[in-house]
Amino acid sequence: MRPFPLLARASFILAIPGTVAAQSIPVVNAGFEEPAMNPGAFTLGAVPGWDMVPGSGSGSWGVFYPTVPMWGYVAPHGNQVLYTNGPAIEQTLTTPAAADTTYALLIDVINRPGFGGRPYFIELYAGSTLLARDDNTLLPPSGGFLVSVLSATVASGSPAVGQPLRIRLGGMSQTNFDNVRLTTAYCYANCDDSTGLPLLNVNDFICFQARFAAGNPWANCDGSTAPPILNINDLICFQSRFATGCP
């Protein structure tokens, strides 16, 4: 898929509000550093804060401490990653979904050398309501990672309001994840998650184009459901959000 050109990007840069104050939502064992393992070691299940989804698969899962000499790669953050060979893994948070609130879920998707790192999925729920899903859109380089970014707004009156937020991860054949981050007050136009001023700049357009070209569902700015999901309307939508700025 060809990226769209950067339309009139310079015209937006002069009128930008201040920074957006994202609020972090607690995730237990978000970096999968518990239980602490020795280099090269792994667990079979037994991951504090995380549970296997019943009936989702029969393969092994747990935390893993990869090293370059032994396995050809390392964790993007800290020492350990979550691995799964089929089962879906989830955590139900203590934070309920709030009305008129936008949530952003960022997770590192890692390509373990020799296994391909696919297929995988990442889901954000509130109770039984699916808010957002990344269905195997990223292909990290061997031994490297890419960040999956999901965002969803819970409207007032939604059945999701008041329901506990839940993160679900799944994949096959040594799918690896790390560094789970969930925030509120997310500013969609700040695609590159920068914190310096100006908060919104040309790098956000470059970031949007890259995600659009990769087919990342995050780039479905207008929330359309009819194919093709990603189209020129998403670029127009992103430009509009950029021009509006961050709260």
Stockholm file with secondary structure:
# STOCKHOLM 1.0

chainA/1-247         MRPFPLLARASFILAIPGTVAAQSIPVVNAGFEEPAMNPGAFTLGAVPGWDMVPGSGSGSWGVFYPTVPMWGYVAPHGNQVLYTNGPAIEQTLTTPAAADTTYALLIDVINRPGFGGRPYFIELYAGSTLLARDDNTLLPPSGGFLVSVLSATVASGSPAVGQPLRIRLGGMSQTNFDNVRLTTAYCYANCDDSTGLPLLNVNDFICFQARFAAGNPWANCDGSTAPPILNINDLICFQSRFATGCP
#=GR chainA/1-247 SS CCCCCCTTGGGGTTSCCCCCCCEECCCTTTTCCCSCCCTTCBCSSCCTTCEECTTSCSSCEEEECCCHHHHSCCCSSSSCEEEESSCCEEEEEEEECCTTEEEEEEEEEECCTTTTTCSEEEEEEETTEEEEEECSCCCCCTTCEEEEEEEEEECTTCTTTTSEEEEEEEESSSEEEEEEEEEESCCTTCTTCCCSSSSSCHHHHHHHHHHHHTTCGGGCTTCCCSSSSSSHHHHHHHHHHHHHCCC
#=GC SS_cons         CCCCCCTTGGGGTTSCCCCCCCEECCCTTTTCCCSCCCTTCBCSSCCTTCEECTTSCSSCEEEECCCHHHHSCCCSSSSCEEEESSCCEEEEEEEECCTTEEEEEEEEEECCTTTTTCSEEEEEEETTEEEEEECSCCCCCTTCEEEEEEEEEECTTCTTTTSEEEEEEEESSSEEEEEEEEEESCCTTCTTCCCSSSSSCHHHHHHHHHHHHTTCGGGCTTCCCSSSSSSHHHHHHHHHHHHHCCC
//
